[in-house]
Amino acid sequence: MAMLCDVTQWLTYRPEMMDPALPSGLWFCSDLLDVQAVEINAVCLGLGCGWEDLKHCREFLSQFKLIFIPVAEEVRRNGIIQQLEVYAPSTPILTPGDGAFHGCGSIHELRDKGGLKAVDGLLYGAKEKPAQGLISLADVERTDMSNIPSVLSGFPELDRSIGGLYAGEVSVWTGRRGEGKSTLLGQLLVESINQGFPMCAYSGELPAWRFKQWVSLQAAGPDNVTAKTDTYSGKPFYSVSPFIQSQIDEWWKDRFFLYDNQAGSDGRQILRIFQYACRRYGCCMFLVDNLMTARLSGGNDADYYRAQSEFTGELVEFAKKNECHCHLVAHPRKGDKSSRLEADDVGGSGDVTNRADNVFSLKRLSEAEAERNGFHSVLSVLKNRAYGSTISVGLDFDEASRRFYKFGTGNPHKKLNWEYSSQQEIREVQRDGTEPF
């Protein structure tokens, strides 16, 4: 008989009746009466002890081949299982089969009615509780990638390469400051709305009015914006008329949400708001722009980079748990601006890109490069977990609408769904003989 450590301070049992070599394993009962009914290899939690005291019993529990939970009441049985999964994680746990208690509420009641033979019969047909976090590959259902929900980016070459922006994924966007990451992402968010997917964004650098002004231009398109000149500075700019803006506001009402950065930029608070937007409004596309503006804990560089990694991990968990897609903007480390960015160039801990499903970069070309190549910017896929794609797409840029589009074949004049509904309203107004302005 193997020597067992003494844990009678925390568990109630008869030491002389314990033998870890027996194939029946350890029977973890609900109370002393059941321990007395089983007798051999039977224990229960000691009087006045709590479940946290099982931390002293890890070695004792690990010496048994299995742990059987002979408890009739399901809620109580599941409570014991939950604790044993913490304090005996490597030991198989078995539970009685359906109808094993024959209507009895406890082991001692079962013994009174059927004797020891009935008690021993509890093990017949016992079911093993699957280990937490361990699954059989044969039981995993095959998934058809074509049936996984995804949002298209609006750039056909990119969508054909990566299959779209899938639910349950995180995409990291990087690029030098001022090269158009936020602008491009604003366009992707508008595309999300156009495809019927509600979204929520955190913009740590822009006030709400400026954020709306920019994405409104993208939603309006070049055919629905007006060139104006600032009265005081003479600076030219583009604007959306109040009538067009009202049509766009009606289109994205309760589908496009912005986290109010005046409420603070704590990373945990951002995720809490995202969770609310997901549950309350069905948002399935999210943006954190950018990682450096989210207030993360950490007094020194090492702590800050660790906090970045932890926040990225929490964002990944959020995306998978809620089956949504999250975009995260992360600036690259300082370096040679002429060199091509790689995934490892993202600032901070490498875990930021390691944990991401996609990593994209956007580079604005110099005037000489743009003239030589014929396009404004280069969008590159640095990492794509689903297909391993690593392509680059040349993009042009329409200043009036702040829209990127494919060089050569793209078109910044794409009409969005709000235009079709607004045109119908205009036609109805005109048939009534009234003017919309």
C-alpha positions as CSV (number, residue, x, y, z in Angstrom):
1,M,0.0,0.0,0.0
2,A,1.4,3.4,-1.0
3,M,2.1,5.8,1.9
4,L,-0.3,8.7,1.9
5,C,0.4,12.1,3.4
6,D,-1.9,13.0,6.4
7,V,-4.5,15.6,5.4
8,T,-7.1,14.7,8.1
9,Q,-6.9,18.4,9.2
10,W,-8.8,19.3,6.0
11,L,-10.5,16.1,4.8
12,T,-12.5,13.6,6.8
13,Y,-11.7,9.9,6.2
14,R,-10.4,6.7,7.8
15,P,-6.7,6.5,7.1
16,E,-6.6,2.7,7.6
17,M,-9.3,2.4,4.8
18,M,-7.3,4.3,2.2
19,D,-5.5,2.5,-0.7
20,P,-4.6,4.6,-3.7
21,A,-3.7,1.4,-5.7
22,L,-7.3,0.3,-5.9
23,P,-8.8,0.8,-9.4
24,S,-12.0,2.3,-7.9
25,G,-10.0,5.5,-7.1
26,L,-11.0,8.1,-4.5
27,W,-14.7,8.6,-3.7
28,F,-15.2,12.3,-2.8
29,C,-18.5,12.4,-0.9
30,S,-20.8,15.2,0.1
31,D,-20.8,14.5,3.8
32,L,-19.7,12.2,6.7
33,L,-22.7,9.9,6.4
34,D,-21.8,9.1,2.8
35,V,-18.2,8.5,3.8
36,Q,-19.3,6.0,6.4
37,A,-21.6,4.3,3.8
38,V,-18.7,3.9,1.3
39,E,-15.9,3.2,3.9
40,I,-13.1,2.3,1.5
41,N,-11.2,5.3,-0.2
42,A,-14.0,7.7,0.8
43,V,-13.4,11.3,1.9
44,C,-15.4,14.5,2.4
45,L,-14.5,18.1,3.2
46,G,-13.6,18.4,6.9
47,L,-15.9,20.1,9.4
48,G,-15.2,23.8,9.4
49,C,-13.0,23.7,6.4
50,G,-13.5,25.5,3.1
51,W,-12.7,24.5,-0.5
52,E,-9.6,26.7,-0.5
53,D,-8.1,24.2,2.1
54,L,-7.8,21.7,-0.7
55,K,-4.6,23.5,-1.7
56,H,-3.0,21.5,1.2
57,C,-4.3,18.3,-0.3
58,R,-2.9,18.4,-3.8
59,E,-0.3,15.7,-3.3
60,F,-2.9,13.5,-1.5
61,L,-5.4,13.8,-4.3
62,S,-2.8,13.2,-7.0
63,Q,-2.0,9.8,-5.7
64,F,-5.3,8.3,-6.8
65,K,-5.9,6.9,-10.3
66,L,-9.2,8.7,-10.5
67,I,-11.7,10.7,-8.4
68,F,-15.3,9.6,-8.3
69,I,-18.0,12.1,-7.2
70,P,-20.9,9.9,-5.8
71,V,-23.3,12.8,-5.3
72,A,-26.9,12.5,-6.4
73,E,-27.8,16.2,-6.5
74,E,-26.5,17.7,-9.7
75,V,-25.8,21.3,-8.5
76,R,-23.8,20.1,-5.5
77,R,-22.0,17.5,-7.6
78,N,-21.0,20.2,-10.1
79,G,-19.8,22.4,-7.3
80,I,-17.4,19.7,-6.1
81,I,-16.2,19.0,-9.6
82,Q,-15.5,22.7,-10.1
83,Q,-13.2,22.8,-7.0
84,L,-11.4,19.5,-7.9
85,E,-10.6,20.8,-11.4
86,V,-8.7,23.6,-9.6
87,Y,-6.9,21.5,-7.0
88,A,-6.5,18.2,-8.8
89,P,-6.3,19.2,-12.4
90,S,-4.4,16.2,-13.7
91,T,-6.6,13.5,-12.1
92,P,-9.5,12.1,-14.1
93,I,-12.9,12.9,-12.6
94,L,-15.9,10.5,-13.0
95,T,-19.6,11.1,-12.2
96,P,-22.5,8.6,-11.8
97,G,-24.4,7.6,-14.9
98,D,-28.0,8.5,-15.4
99,G,-30.4,6.7,-13.0
100,A,-27.5,5.3,-11.0
101,F,-29.0,6.3,-7.7
102,H,-32.4,4.7,-8.5
103,G,-34.3,7.6,-7.0
104,C,-32.2,7.8,-3.8
105,G,-30.9,11.2,-2.7
106,S,-27.6,10.0,-1.1
107,I,-25.2,7.1,-0.9
108,H,-26.3,6.1,2.7
109,E,-29.9,6.0,1.5
110,L,-28.9,3.9,-1.5
111,R,-27.0,1.5,0.9
112,D,-30.0,1.2,3.2
113,K,-32.2,0.2,0.3
114,G,-29.8,-1.9,-1.8
115,G,-26.7,-2.7,0.3
116,L,-23.1,-2.4,-0.6
117,K,-23.7,-4.0,-3.9
118,A,-25.9,-1.1,-4.9
119,V,-23.1,1.3,-3.8
120,D,-20.5,-0.5,-5.7
121,G,-22.8,-0.4,-8.8
122,L,-22.5,3.4,-8.9
123,L,-19.2,3.0,-10.8
124,Y,-20.9,0.9,-13.5
125,G,-21.7,3.3,-16.3
126,A,-19.9,6.2,-14.7
127,K,-19.0,9.0,-17.1
128,E,-15.6,10.7,-17.2
129,K,-15.7,14.5,-17.0
130,P,-13.7,15.9,-20.0
131,A,-10.6,17.7,-18.8
132,Q,-11.0,21.4,-18.9
133,G,-9.2,22.7,-22.0
134,L,-8.6,19.3,-23.5
135,I,-10.7,18.0,-26.5
136,S,-10.4,15.1,-28.8
137,L,-9.6,16.2,-32.3
138,A,-12.0,13.6,-33.7
139,D,-14.8,15.4,-32.0
140,V,-14.0,18.8,-33.5
141,E,-16.6,19.7,-36.2
142,R,-15.3,20.6,-39.6
143,T,-15.8,24.3,-40.5
144,D,-16.3,25.5,-44.0
145,M,-14.3,28.8,-44.2
146,S,-16.8,30.1,-46.8
147,N,-19.5,30.0,-44.1
148,I,-17.6,31.9,-41.4
149,P,-19.0,35.5,-41.2
150,S,-16.6,38.1,-42.5
151,V,-16.7,41.8,-43.4
152,L,-15.2,42.8,-46.7
153,S,-12.7,45.6,-46.7
154,G,-13.9,47.1,-49.9
155,F,-10.6,46.4,-51.7
156,P,-11.3,43.3,-53.8
157,E,-7.6,42.4,-54.1
158,L,-7.2,42.4,-50.4
159,D,-10.5,40.5,-49.8
160,R,-9.5,37.8,-52.3
161,S,-6.2,37.4,-50.6
162,I,-7.3,37.1,-46.9
163,G,-11.0,36.2,-47.3
164,G,-12.3,39.3,-45.6
165,L,-12.2,40.3,-42.0
166,Y,-13.4,37.3,-40.1
167,A,-15.3,37.1,-36.8
168,G,-13.2,36.2,-33.8
169,E,-10.1,37.8,-35.1
170,V,-7.9,40.8,-34.2
171,S,-6.1,42.8,-36.9
172,V,-3.2,45.0,-36.0
173,W,-2.5,48.1,-38.2
174,T,0.9,49.7,-38.3
175,G,2.7,52.4,-40.3
176,R,4.6,55.7,-39.7
177,R,2.7,58.5,-38.1
178,G,0.6,60.6,-40.5
179,E,0.6,57.9,-43.3
180,G,-3.2,57.4,-43.3
181,K,-3.9,54.4,-41.0
182,S,-6.7,56.1,-39.1
183,T,-8.2,57.4,-42.4
184,L,-8.1,54.0,-44.0
185,L,-9.7,52.4,-41.0
186,G,-12.4,55.0,-41.0
187,Q,-13.2,53.9,-44.5
188,L,-13.3,50.2,-43.4
189,L,-15.7,51.1,-40.6
190,V,-18.0,52.8,-43.1
191,E,-17.8,49.7,-45.3
192,S,-18.9,47.6,-42.3
193,I,-22.0,49.8,-41.8
194,N,-22.7,49.5,-45.6
195,Q,-22.7,45.7,-45.3
196,G,-25.1,45.8,-42.3
197,F,-22.6,45.2,-39.5
198,P,-22.8,47.6,-36.5
199,M,-19.5,48.8,-35.1
200,C,-17.9,50.8,-32.3
201,A,-14.7,52.8,-32.3
202,Y,-12.3,54.2,-29.7
203,S,-10.3,57.1,-31.1
204,G,-7.8,58.4,-28.6
205,E,-6.5,61.2,-30.7
206,L,-9.6,62.8,-32.2
207,P,-12.5,64.6,-30.5
208,A,-15.9,63.3,-31.5
209,W,-16.8,66.1,-33.8
210,R,-13.5,65.8,-35.8
211,F,-13.9,62.0,-36.0
212,K,-17.5,62.4,-37.4
213,Q,-16.4,65.1,-39.8
214,W,-13.8,62.8,-41.4
215,V,-15.9,59.6,-41.6
216,S,-18.8,61.7,-42.9
217,L,-16.7,62.7,-45.9
218,Q,-15.9,59.1,-46.5
219,A,-19.6,58.1,-46.3
220,A,-20.6,60.9,-48.6
221,G,-18.1,60.2,-51.3
222,P,-16.6,62.8,-53.8
223,D,-20.0,63.4,-55.5
224,N,-21.6,64.6,-52.3
225,V,-19.0,67.0,-50.8
226,T,-18.5,70.7,-51.4
227,A,-15.1,72.5,-51.6
228,K,-15.0,75.5,-49.2
229,T,-12.4,78.0,-48.0
230,D,-11.8,79.0,-44.4
231,T,-12.7,82.6,-44.0
232,Y,-9.8,83.5,-41.8
233,S,-6.9,81.5,-43.0
234,G,-7.8,80.9,-46.6
235,K,-7.3,77.1,-46.1
236,P,-9.4,75.0,-48.5
237,F,-11.4,72.2,-47.1
238,Y,-14.3,69.9,-48.0
239,S,-17.7,69.7,-46.3
240,V,-20.9,67.7,-46.3
241,S,-24.1,69.7,-46.6
242,P,-26.6,69.5,-43.7
243,F,-29.1,67.7,-45.9
244,I,-26.6,65.0,-47.0
245,Q,-25.4,64.7,-43.4
246,S,-29.0,64.1,-42.2
247,Q,-29.3,61.3,-44.7
248,I,-26.0,59.7,-43.5
249,D,-27.0,60.2,-39.8
250,E,-30.2,58.3,-40.4
251,W,-28.3,55.6,-42.2
252,W,-25.8,54.9,-39.5
253,K,-28.0,55.7,-36.5
254,D,-27.7,52.9,-33.8
255,R,-25.2,51.2,-36.0
256,F,-22.1,53.4,-35.7
257,F,-20.9,54.1,-32.1
258,L,-18.0,56.0,-30.8
259,Y,-16.4,55.6,-27.3
260,D,-16.4,59.0,-25.6
261,N,-12.7,59.5,-24.9
262,Q,-13.6,62.3,-22.5
263,A,-14.8,59.6,-20.2
264,G,-11.2,58.4,-19.9
265,S,-9.0,56.0,-21.9
266,D,-8.4,53.2,-19.4
267,G,-7.9,49.9,-21.3
268,R,-10.3,47.9,-19.1
269,Q,-13.0,50.6,-19.4
270,I,-12.7,50.6,-23.2
271,L,-13.3,46.8,-23.2
272,R,-16.2,47.2,-20.8
273,I,-17.9,49.7,-23.2
274,F,-17.1,47.4,-26.2
275,Q,-18.8,44.6,-24.3
276,Y,-21.9,46.8,-23.7
277,A,-22.0,47.8,-27.4
278,C,-21.8,44.2,-28.4
279,R,-24.6,43.0,-26.2
280,R,-26.9,46.1,-26.4
281,Y,-26.5,47.0,-30.1
282,G,-25.1,43.9,-31.7
283,C,-21.8,45.6,-32.7
284,C,-19.5,43.1,-34.3
285,M,-16.7,45.4,-35.6
286,F,-14.4,47.3,-33.2
287,L,-11.5,49.7,-33.5
288,V,-8.9,50.8,-30.9
289,D,-7.0,53.8,-32.4
290,N,-4.5,53.6,-31.1
291,L,-2.8,51.4,-28.5
292,M,-0.5,54.2,-27.3
293,T,-3.4,56.5,-26.3
294,A,-5.1,53.8,-24.2
295,R,-4.1,54.4,-20.6
296,L,-2.3,51.2,-19.6
297,S,-0.7,50.4,-16.2
298,G,3.0,50.4,-16.0
299,G,5.5,52.7,-14.4
300,N,8.5,51.9,-16.6
301,D,9.0,50.7,-20.2
302,A,9.0,47.0,-19.2
303,D,5.7,47.3,-17.3
304,Y,4.2,49.4,-20.1
305,Y,5.1,46.9,-22.8
306,R,3.7,44.1,-20.7
307,A,0.5,46.0,-20.2
308,Q,0.3,46.4,-24.0
309,S,0.7,42.7,-24.4
310,E,-2.0,42.0,-21.8
311,F,-4.4,44.5,-23.4
312,T,-3.9,42.8,-26.8
313,G,-4.5,39.4,-25.2
314,E,-7.7,40.7,-23.6
315,L,-8.8,42.1,-27.0
316,V,-8.1,38.7,-28.6
317,E,-10.2,37.0,-25.9
318,F,-13.0,39.6,-26.4
319,A,-13.0,39.0,-30.2
320,K,-13.2,35.2,-29.9
321,K,-15.7,35.2,-27.1
322,N,-18.1,37.6,-28.8
323,E,-17.4,36.4,-32.4
324,C,-16.5,39.9,-33.6
325,H,-13.6,41.5,-35.4
326,C,-11.3,44.0,-33.6
327,H,-8.9,46.5,-35.3
328,L,-5.9,47.7,-33.3
329,V,-3.6,50.5,-34.3
330,A,0.0,50.2,-33.1
331,H,2.8,52.4,-34.2
332,P,6.1,50.9,-35.3
333,R,9.4,51.4,-33.4
334,K,11.5,54.3,-34.6
335,G,13.9,53.3,-37.3
336,D,14.8,53.7,-41.0
337,K,11.7,55.3,-42.6
338,S,12.8,54.2,-46.0
339,S,12.8,50.5,-45.1
340,R,9.8,48.2,-45.6
341,L,8.0,47.6,-42.3
342,E,7.8,44.0,-40.9
343,A,5.4,42.6,-38.3
344,D,8.3,42.6,-35.7
345,D,8.8,46.4,-36.2
346,V,5.6,47.1,-34.2
347,G,6.5,49.1,-31.1
348,G,6.5,47.4,-27.7
349,S,6.4,43.7,-27.0
350,G,6.4,41.3,-29.9
351,D,3.3,39.7,-28.3
352,V,1.2,42.5,-29.9
353,T,1.7,41.0,-33.4
354,N,2.2,37.4,-32.2
355,R,-1.3,37.4,-30.8
356,A,-2.9,39.1,-33.8
357,D,-4.5,37.1,-36.6
358,N,-3.7,39.8,-39.2
359,V,-1.0,42.5,-39.4
360,F,-1.3,45.2,-42.0
361,S,0.9,48.2,-42.8
362,L,0.1,51.4,-44.7
363,K,2.9,53.4,-46.3
364,R,2.6,56.8,-48.0
365,L,5.0,57.1,-50.8
366,S,7.2,60.2,-51.3
367,E,6.3,62.5,-54.2
368,A,9.1,61.0,-56.2
369,E,8.0,57.5,-55.5
370,A,4.4,58.3,-56.2
371,E,5.3,59.9,-59.5
372,R,7.4,56.9,-60.5
373,N,4.9,54.3,-59.4
374,G,1.7,56.1,-60.3
375,F,0.0,55.6,-56.9
376,H,-0.2,57.3,-53.5
377,S,0.2,54.6,-50.9
378,V,1.0,50.9,-50.4
379,L,-1.2,48.6,-48.3
380,S,0.7,45.5,-47.3
381,V,-0.4,42.3,-45.5
382,L,2.5,41.4,-43.1
383,K,0.7,38.5,-41.5
384,N,-2.4,36.5,-42.2
385,R,-3.0,33.5,-40.0
386,A,-5.9,32.1,-42.0
387,Y,-4.2,31.7,-45.4
388,G,-0.6,32.9,-45.0
389,S,-1.1,35.7,-47.5
390,T,1.5,38.5,-47.8
391,I,0.4,40.8,-50.6
392,S,0.8,44.5,-51.3
393,V,-1.8,46.7,-53.0
394,G,-1.1,50.1,-54.6
395,L,-3.7,52.7,-53.5
396,D,-4.7,56.1,-54.8
397,F,-6.3,58.7,-52.6
398,D,-9.2,61.1,-53.2
399,E,-8.6,64.2,-51.1
400,A,-12.2,65.5,-51.2
401,S,-13.8,62.3,-49.7
402,R,-10.7,61.0,-47.9
403,R,-11.3,57.7,-49.7
404,F,-8.6,55.2,-50.7
405,Y,-9.1,53.2,-53.8
406,K,-7.3,50.6,-55.9
407,F,-4.7,52.1,-58.2
408,G,-5.6,51.9,-61.9
409,T,-8.9,50.1,-61.6
410,G,-10.5,51.4,-58.4
411,N,-13.1,54.1,-58.1
412,P,-13.6,56.6,-55.3
413,H,-17.2,57.3,-56.5
414,K,-18.7,54.1,-55.1
415,K,-22.2,54.7,-53.9
416,L,-23.2,53.5,-50.5
417,N,-26.6,52.3,-49.4
418,W,-27.6,55.6,-47.8
419,E,-27.6,57.2,-51.3
420,Y,-30.2,54.9,-52.8
421,S,-32.6,55.4,-49.9
422,S,-32.1,59.2,-50.0
423,Q,-32.6,59.4,-53.7
424,Q,-35.9,57.6,-53.3
425,E,-36.9,60.1,-50.7
426,I,-35.9,63.0,-53.0
427,R,-38.0,61.6,-55.8
428,E,-41.0,61.3,-53.5
429,V,-40.6,64.9,-52.3
430,Q,-40.3,66.1,-55.9
431,R,-43.4,64.2,-56.9
432,D,-45.2,66.1,-54.1
433,G,-44.1,69.4,-55.7
434,T,-41.9,70.5,-52.8
435,E,-38.2,71.1,-52.7
436,P,-35.8,69.3,-50.3
437,F,-33.7,72.4,-49.6
